[in-house]
Amino acid sequence: MRVSAADVIRQVLTENDLEFTEATPGAFVAELPGERKLKTTTMLTVGNQAVQVHAFVARRPDENHEAVYRWLLERNLKMYGVAFAVDHLGDIHLDGRVPLHAITPVEVDRLLGAVLEYADSSFNTILELGFASSIRKEYDWRISRGESTRNLDAFKGWLEPR
């Protein structure tokens, strides 16, 4: 008996204890928990020929667009299953397509792992390159008010005065 791609995806999401919804048959939205990017919302949609994978990574950078997008394109050369993409607003996503015949539990797990790794490992660099001024303002505001800067610890190297 042939197992459907939707059944395989549902099985992998359930076995990995991932929060997910299936609004319509074969259209999954899952929350992948990360460390730097606390969660990555990922859609897996079973089509006639392939499963489409789509995940939001970050909103449009406030500044330094060319450097951010160049960095993402250079990363694409080393990635598996998905690639960085930019939508009409400039927001950053991961996007990919996998043929239905390639959908196995191992492949779905590998694909979800790739989405999580690429979103999580790139998040702070995207913030540093594209939102440095906003991060600096937030840091200065917190310091001036005696507020905690713990949530900005990842950026201490370039935030704190020398």
C-alpha positions in Angstrom: 0.0 0.0 0.0 1.3 3.4 -1.0 1.6 5.9 1.8 0.6 9.4 0.8 3.0 12.4 1.2 0.5 14.0 3.6 0.5 10.8 5.8 4.3 10.9 5.9 4.4 14.6 6.9 1.7 14.1 9.5 3.7 11.1 11.0 7.0 13.0 11.1 5.4 16.1 12.7 3.6 14.0 15.3 6.7 11.8 16.1 8.8 14.9 16.6 6.2 16.4 19.0 6.0 19.5 16.8 3.0 21.8 17.1 1.1 21.8 13.8 -2.2 22.4 12.2 -3.7 20.9 9.0 -6.4 23.4 7.9 -7.1 21.5 4.8 -5.9 18.0 3.9 -2.2 18.1 2.9 -1.7 21.8 4.0 0.4 21.8 7.2 1.6 24.7 9.3 4.2 23.7 11.9 6.1 25.6 14.5 9.8 24.7 14.6 11.5 25.7 17.9 14.9 27.3 17.7 17.5 29.0 19.9 18.3 32.3 18.2 15.0 32.6 16.3 12.6 31.2 18.9 10.2 29.7 16.5 10.0 29.3 12.7 6.6 29.0 11.2 6.9 26.5 8.4 4.3 25.5 5.8 4.4 22.2 4.0 1.8 21.9 1.2 1.3 18.7 -0.8 0.6 19.4 -4.4 0.0 17.3 -7.5 3.7 16.9 -8.3 5.6 18.1 -5.2 5.6 19.2 -1.6 6.2 22.9 -1.3 8.1 24.1 1.8 7.8 27.7 2.9 9.0 29.4 6.1 9.1 33.0 7.2 12.6 34.1 8.5 12.6 37.8 9.0 10.8 41.0 7.9 12.3 43.4 5.4 15.6 44.8 6.7 15.5 48.4 7.9 18.9 49.1 6.4 21.8 47.7 4.4 19.5 45.7 2.1 22.2 44.9 -0.5 24.5 43.4 2.1 21.7 41.3 3.7 20.5 40.0 0.4 24.0 39.3 -0.9 24.8 37.4 2.3 21.6 35.3 1.8 22.4 34.6 -1.8 25.9 33.4 -0.9 24.4 31.1 1.8 22.1 29.6 -0.9 25.1 28.0 -2.6 25.7 25.8 0.4 22.1 24.8 1.4 20.0 21.7 1.0 16.3 21.4 0.1 15.4 25.1 0.5 16.9 28.5 -0.4 16.5 32.0 0.8 13.9 34.1 -1.1 12.6 37.6 -0.8 8.9 38.5 -1.4 7.5 41.6 -2.9 7.7 43.4 0.4 11.4 42.5 0.9 10.6 40.0 3.7 13.0 37.0 3.9 11.7 33.4 3.6 13.0 29.9 3.0 11.4 28.2 0.1 11.7 24.8 -1.6 10.0 22.0 -3.5 10.5 18.3 -3.2 9.0 15.8 -5.7 6.3 13.6 -4.2 8.3 10.4 -4.9 11.1 11.7 -2.6 8.8 12.2 0.4 9.9 9.7 3.0 10.0 10.1 6.8 13.8 10.5 6.6 13.5 13.2 3.9 10.8 15.1 5.7 12.9 15.1 8.9 15.9 16.2 7.0 14.0 19.0 5.3 12.5 20.3 8.5 16.0 20.1 10.1 17.4 22.2 7.2 14.7 24.8 7.6 15.3 25.0 11.3 19.1 25.1 11.0 19.1 27.8 8.2 16.5 30.0 9.9 18.1 29.7 13.3 21.8 30.0 12.3 21.2 33.0 10.0 18.8 35.0 12.2 21.4 37.0 14.3 23.5 37.8 11.2 20.3 39.1 9.4 19.6 41.2 12.5 23.1 42.6 12.7 23.3 43.4 9.0 19.8 44.7 8.5 18.7 46.1 11.9 21.9 47.4 13.6 20.5 50.9 14.1 17.3 49.7 15.7 19.2 47.2 17.9 21.6 50.0 19.0 18.7 52.3 19.8 17.0 49.6 21.9 20.3 48.9 23.7 20.9 52.6 24.5 17.3 53.0 25.6 17.5 50.0 28.0 20.8 51.2 29.4 19.5 54.7 30.0 16.5 53.3 31.9 18.5 50.7 33.8 16.5 47.9 32.0 17.9 44.5 31.4 19.8 44.0 28.1 19.8 40.2 28.4 17.7 39.7 25.2 20.5 41.6 23.3 23.3 39.4 24.6 23.9 37.9 21.2 25.0 41.4 20.0 27.2 42.4 23.0 30.4 42.2 20.9 29.5 45.3 18.9 27.0 47.0 21.2 29.0 47.6 24.3 31.4 50.6 24.3 35.0 49.6 24.3 
